[in-house]
Amino acid sequence: MKSFLGNFKSVRNFEGNNGPVRNQFIIYTDKGTIFQSYDSVIVASVGGKIYLDENHWNYSVTTGKYRNKFLGEGIKETREKIEDGLYILTDLN
């Protein structure tokens, strides 16, 4: 894990309609919260800022579904926030 993301505290699976969702994780650190899909960090909320992995943030339909749930918005809002500089694209992996 990249050092600016903090030190690991705990992890849980996303919850779906039928219970925990495999391969979709919420990771809690001492600095923020991270969404990981399979082996890739997708989004990190650290220090009041949102970071999206530049290579994986919109990787697949499944990743997008849980990214949207994590951020509480749709893809259109996410793209607008990237364009406006509110979300930072960077290498999280």
Secondary structure by P-SEA (a helix, b strand, c coil): cccccccccccccccccccccccbbbbbcccbbbbbccccccccccccccccccccccccaaaaaaaaaaacccaaaaaaaaaaccccccccc
